[in-house]
Amino acid sequence: MRRSTPSASIAAALVAVLGAAGCTTSTDTGTGTDAGAQKITIGTTDQVSSIDPAGSWDAGSGTVASEVYATLLSASNGSTDVKPDLAAVISLSAPTRYTVKLKPGLTFANGHELTSSDVKFSFDRQLKIADKNGPSALLYNLDSVAAPAADTVEFTLKSANDTLFPQILTTAAGLVVDEQVFPADKVLDDDAVVAAKPWSGPYVIDSYAKNSLVSFGPNAAYKGLLGTPKNKGVLLKYYTNAGNLKLDIQQGNIDVAYRTLTIPDLQDLGGKTGVVVHTGAGNGIRFIVFNVKTQPFGSATSSPDPAKALAVRRAAASLIDRAQLAEQVYKGSFQPLYSYVPQGITGATESLKPLYGDKRGGPDKTAAAALLSAAGVSTPVALSLQYNTDHYGSSSEDEYALVKTQLEAGGLFKVTLQSTEWSQYGKQRVADQYPAYQLGWYADYLDADNYLGSFFAKDNWVNNGYQDPAVLALIKQEQTEVDPAKRTQILQQIQDTVAAAVPIVPLLQGSTAIVTRTGVDGVPKQLDSAYQFRWAELTKR
């Protein structure tokens, strides 16, 4: 998912987007496809749920969507600078209005004109469908969209001083689709999307076997920031087993492996000839979600009890040993996480550390037992815990086996582990079928709001039934607070408030890895937190 500007630089980023005279234009059109360019084969275990931008907000689907659809604003690979993509100019024309002028002559790959009407349709459609697995929650401050001219779009916001809105335009919620192809009120089937060729991004899909093999070619109609791909296209090959993915990159059967290899496989590949392992801290996090409706003593269970449900969540938070997870499962490539915003992002604070376990970040069975006893909870507490391996990686099996061991320490919990394929996982979790379950998150834009708003705002993506009016009010405040110091205080207050209720138990933060053959260029050796894997820069010697 798209990354953008850190919180500490919001005001500066807005100036960069709007320019000294209130606007900015883009002249970066890429270098074009070289005569000697080749097709790149990329392997992944990260499954697609939907390639309709209204129907998915997961990394596997986003990998494809971000290559075949474009946004009004975007960021170059590895950059935090937001610049026009399909837009030619963006301006803050009123305190609650952004006006966008489109580049001239825009078309979709199918030949249909791309006008302001398509842009309005795309945003209206996101809000109308509001799919529980889609990104519409990012449009929390969008009141209305107008298309007063074929090349002009006006976004009217609910609240003034929303300096985050340009970043929102770079995300999955801002992908522009063809109104002559997509229905206004429902998600379109993948095969129907592919047949209609409604591509606005740097690539088109030439052939599509979902979660098996997809062929992409350069989109000659694309005139955006990312430019013409330097390769002749991409073959995206899907794997159900990370071991097979590792074997194929090692043997040269594929050119790139991207999400998700196990840590032992990455370590082994690091010592092999013919491959390069690119690593970085990343901005991803991993956590356990409690569905407050269906968890033990949840509001929709046969014995609802808010105090007991809270004690169950707090006891679980007191039993988790994050350092052990980081070292034993991920060999130090991940770091313990004690809040909902990863360290390194402005406003992050370790809110859970002084509240749970030994109050220093470690587990404490005695503290967990005391929490359950005080609430009158009989032990062991039966807990069904769901996890996934084809989206979050095969190491999730080891991760959750260890989580089960940690939770069952001292006889306080009896955990039943279950694993479900990603194609069903997203549907079942939002249907309240999982009392507790694994999720992860990669930032759409590098700001604490992208974690807090996406997890705890109204109609949020996590969708676990937790809503606190005080938290909702604080989120609304931070989203329009222009004073950086005051905004940081609000962000920390949100984390402290949610940590006391702990509807989500954060586990780990970091890392990211891309493996390439030695003849493949276009990926930095060291990946930073702003890096997004984009294909247009990839070449093969």
N, C-alpha and C positions, 0 to 999 in steps of 0.2 A: 504494500500500500504506500501511497505517496507520502514522502516526508517533506517538511518545509522548515519554517523558521523557529528557533528557540524563543521561549517566553521573554527572556531578558532583552531580546532585540526586536520586540514587536513594533515599536514605534519606528525604529530605523528600517525595518523590513517594509512597513507600509510606505515610507518615503521612497524606498527603492522600487516598489511596485508602481506607485503613482507618478514618480519622477518629480523633479523640482518644479515643473510647470503644471503639475497635476495629472500627468499622463506619462506613459512609456510605450515604446514600440520595440518590436523584436526584429533583428536582422539576421539571426542565426538560422540558417537554412540547411546546415549540414554540408558534407563534402561529396555526397553522391556515391552511387555504387561503382566501385572500380571494375574495370574490365576483367581483372583476374580474381575477383571476389568469389567466394565459395559459400555453399550452404552450411550452416552450423547445426549440429545435432546436440540437443540438450536433453538430459535425463532427469526425471523427478519422481518422487513418490507422492507429491502433494496433489491430491485429487481436486477436480473441478466439481462444484455443485451446480453452477449455472453461469453461462456467459452473457446473460441478460443483466445489465448493470443494476436493475432494480431488484434482482432476486438473489444477490449474493454479496457478502462482505468478508469473505475469507481469503487467505493469502493465495491458495491455489487458483481460485477463480480470478482473483485480482491480477495474478501474473499474466494471464491471457488477456483480460479486459483492458489492462493498461497499455497493451501493445496494439490492440485493434480499434480502440476508441480513444478519442482525444478530449482534452479539457480546455476551457477558456484560458486558464493559466496553468503553468507547469514549472518544473525545475529541471535543469540539466543534471545528468548523472553525477552523483556525489556532491551536488551543490545544495545550499540552503536558500539560494536567491530565487524568489518567485518571479517569473517573467511571463509575458503573453505567449500563448500557444496558438489556439485558434483565434484568439483576440488580437487585434492590432493595437488597441488602446483601452485602458480602464481608468476611470476617474471617480473620485468621491464627489458626486455632483450635489449632494445634500447630506445632512447629518445621518439620515437613514436610507440613503440611496447610493448605490454604485451603478454607474453607466458604462457599458462595454460596447465598443465598436469592433465588429468582426473584420478580419482580413477579407479583401475582395476575392471573388471567384472561388469560394470554397465549395467543394462537392464531396459527397460520399463516394466510396469505391464503386457503387452501382450506378453512378451518373446523376443521382438526384442532387439538386442544389442543397447546400447546407446554409440555412439562413437563421435569422433570429427566431423565427417561428419554431424551428427544430430545437433551439436552445430552450425557449420557454416550455415547449412540450416536454423536454427531458426533465426539467426541474419539477414541473407540475405533476408529471407522472410519478416521480419518486415519492412525492408527498401523498399522492392519491393512493398508490399501491401500498406504501408503508409496510413492505414485507418484513417480517420479524427477523429474517436473516439478511436483510438488505441494509444499505447505508443511509436511509432517509433520516435517521436520528441526527445526522450531522447538520441537517438543515433546520436546526432548532430555532434560529433567529430569522428565518426567511418568511416574510409576510406574503409577498406576491411577486410575480415576474411579469413584465410587460415587454412587448415587441413593437414599439412605435414606428419602426422602419425596418426594412429587410436586413439592414446591417447593424441594427442597434437593439441592445437588450438593457432593460432597467430592472435592477433588483431592489425592491423596497424591503427594508428590514424592520423587525418589530421594535428593536432597541437601537438607540444611537451609539456612536463610539465603538462599533464592532470592528476592531482592527484585525480580528481573526478571520473575517469573511473572505479575504483574498486567499488565505490558506485553504478554506473550505472548498473554494472553487477548483483546487488542484486535486481533490480527493475523488474516491469512487462515486460519491454523490454528485459530482460535477461532470461525469462522463456524458458526452453529447451523442444522442442517438437519432435515428432517422424516423420522423413522425409518420412517414408513408409505410413503414415496416412494422413498428412496434405498436401493440394495442395500448390504449391509454390507461386501462384499468386492471391489467393482469400481466404476469410474467410470461414471456414468450419462450417456447421450447427451443433448446439449443439447435436442433436440426433445422427448424424454421428460420432461426436467426442466420445460420450459415448460408442457407439457400438464398436469402434475400441480399446478401453482401452489403450490409449497412455500415461499412467500416469507415471511421473518421480518423484513425490513428496511423502510425507509421507502417503497420503491416495489415495484410488481408489474410483470411483463412482460405487456403486452396482446397484442403480436404480435412474432414473432421470425423475421427472415430473417438468418441468421448472416453477420456481416461485410458486411452490406448495409444493412439498416434495421431498427431495433428500437424499438418503442413502449413507453413506461413510463407508468404511472399511479400516483397516490398509493395507499399501502396503508393502508386504514382500520383494519386489525388491529394496526398497529405502535404500540407504547406506549413506545418507547425514547427515549434521550437526544436524538437529532437532531430529534425532533418531527415534526409534520405538514408536508409540503412547502408552501412558499409559492406554488408554481406548480401548474398543473393536470396536469403531467406533462412528460416529456421524449421527444423523438424523437432517437435516436442514429443519425447517418448516417455510414457508413464510406466512405473514399476510398482508392483505390490510388495516387493521385498527389497529392503535396502542393501542386502548382501549382493543381490544381482546388479543393482545400480553401481555398487562399488567395483564389482568385477568388470563391468563393461567400461567404466572410465579407466580402469587400470590397464585393460587390454586394448584400449583405443577404439572400441566399438562406438563410443560416443565422444563428443568433444568437450562437453561441460556437464557437471553434476551439480544440481542446485536443489536443495531441500528434498529429502533430509537423510543424511548419512549419520551413522552412529559415531560417537566419539572415538571408540577403538578403531573403527574403519578410517576415520580422518587421520588419526595418529599413524596408522599403518601406511596410508597413502603418502603421508608426509615424508616417508623414507624411501619412496619408490622413484625410479627414474621415469621420465616421460610425462609426469604429472606435476602440477603446481597447486598447492592448497592455499587459497586466499582466505584469511580470517580477519575478524574484527569484533569489537565489543557488541555492536548492534544495539537496538533499542527494544528488542522483544522481551516479553515477560511470560511466565507460566504461573498458573494459579488454580486453586480449587474453588468452585462455585457451589454454595448451598442454595437450593431452591427453597425459599422460606415458606412456600406453600406445601411442598411434599417431603421436606426433610423430616427427621424424627420430631414429633410434636409440632409440625408445621400447621399453618392455618387451614389447609385443606385435608388434613389427616383425620382419623377417627378420634384422636385424643389431642386436639390442639391446645397448646399451652405456650404462650409467648416467652415466659420466663425460662421454661425448660428448654425450648428451642434455642434461645440465646445461650444458655449454659452449654448445650451440645456444641455449638459453634465455637465458643470460647475455649472449651476443653480441647477440641481438635486443634485450635491454634496454639495451645500450650504444649501439645504433644509432638508437633512437627519439628524435625531436626533438619533445618535447611542446609546447614553446613555439611551434614552427612550426605544429603541428596546431591549437593554440588560436587563433592569430592568423589563419592563412591560410584555414582551413576555417570556424572559428566566430567570427571577428572579435572575439576577446577576451571573448566571452560565456561561454566555458569557461576554466578555469584548469588549468595543468599539475598532474598528480597523481603523487606519488612514493611512495605507499604504498597500503594497502588500505582505510584509513579516511580519509575526507575531512577536510581541515583545518577546524577549528571545532568538531569533536566531541572531547570529552575523551578523551585517550589517543592521539590521532592523532600520528604522527611520520613524518618523511620518510625512511624506512629505505632506500630504493633510491638516494637521491641520492649518498651517499658510496661506494657500491659499484660503480656502473656509469658508462659513458661517460666524460665528463671529470671525474667525481666532484663536479661542481657543478650537475648537472641537465641538462647539455647532452650531445649525442651525441659519440662519438669512434670513428672507423673504425679507428684504430690499436689502440685497446684491444680492440675487438671481434675484430679479426684475431688478436691475441695470444692471446685466450681460446680461439679455435678451433684455432690452431696448437698450443698447449700440450696440447690434448686429442687431437691427431692427427686432426682433422676436415678432410677435403678440401673445398675450396670450388670453385664455389658450392654451398651447401646448398639442395637442393630442398625447398621448403616450400609446402604447400597451406594457404591462409588463407581462411576463410569469413566472410562478413559478411551483414547483413540491412538492408533499407531500409524495409519496410512496418511494422516494429516500432520500430526505432531511428532512423528518419527518413531521408529521401532524401539528406541530407548525408553519410550513411555511405558513399555511393559515392565522394565526394570525399575523405573521411577515409581510407578504405582504399587509394585510389589513391595518396595521399601516403605512407601507411605502407609500401606496396610500394616506392615510390621510395626511402624512407629505408633500408629493409632491404637493398635491392639496391646501396646505395652501396658503392663499392670492390670490387664483384664478389663479396661474401661470401655472398649469398643469391640464389636464383632463385625468385621468389614467383609462385605461380599463384593468382589471386584468383577466388573463386566467390561468387555470391549466391543465397540460397534464401529462399522465402517463409516467413513465420513459422509457418504451419500445419504445415510439415514440419520447420522448423529445430530446434524443441525436441525432437522425436522423434529426429531424426538425430544431434544432438550427444550425447545421453545414450546412444545406441547406438554410440558411439565411431567415428562416421564422419568426424569432422573432426579432423585433426591439430592445427590451431590455429584459433581462431574468436573472433568478437566477442561480448561480453556487456556488459550494463549493469545497474545496480542502483539502485533507490529504496528508502529505508529503510522497514521495517515499524515500527520504533521508533527514536528518535534515541539510539542507544547504539552504541559501538564493537563490542559483541558481535554486533549484527545484521549486521555486515559480516564479522567474523572467524569467528564460528560458522557462518554461512551458507556461507562459502567453504571453510573448512578443517576443520570438525568431521567426525566420522564420519557417513556417509550425507548429505553436504552437497548443496546444490542445484547447485553448479557441476559436480560429478560428473565430474571429469577424471582420476581415478585417483590423485591426490596425497594421501598420508596420512603424517604424521610423528608417531610416538608421543609425542615431546616436545611437539609443538604441541597434540596432543589433551589431554595432561595439563595444559598451561598454560590451555587454554580452559576445562577443567573447574574450574580454580582461580579464574579471573576471574569465572566465572558465580556463584560463591557467596562471593566475598571482599567483606566489608562495609566494610573500611577503604579509603576512596577513594584515598589515596596509594599504598597497596600494590597496589590493583587497577590503577591507571594504569601502574605499573611492569610488571605482568604483561602488560597490553595492548600495551605498547611492546615487550616481549620477544617476544611472538608475532609482531609485525610484522617485527622484526629477523631472527627465525629463518626465517620464510617468505621474506623478501626474499633471503636467501642462496641459497635453492633456486629462487626466482622461477618457480613454476609458473603464475603469473598476472602479466602485465605491465600495471600500471596506466597509464592514459593521461591522462584528463581528469576534472575535477569541475565541478559546476554544469551548467547553469542551468535554470530552468523558465520557461515563458511560457504565458499564456492570453490569447486575443484575443476580445473581446466587441464587439457593436454598442453604440453609445452609449446605447441605451435599456435595456440589461440591467444590473441591479444584483445584488449579492451576491458579487462578487469583489473583494478588496482591490487597490488600484492597485499596491502594492508587496507582493510575495509573500515570506514569510520561509521558513526551512528547515523549520518545523513545519507549514506550510500543506498541507492535502490538499484537492483539488478535490472538493467534495460538492455535490450538486444541490439539496438541500432549500431552501437560502437564495436560489436564483436567482429573480429576478422580471424581468418585461419590461413597460416602460411603453408 
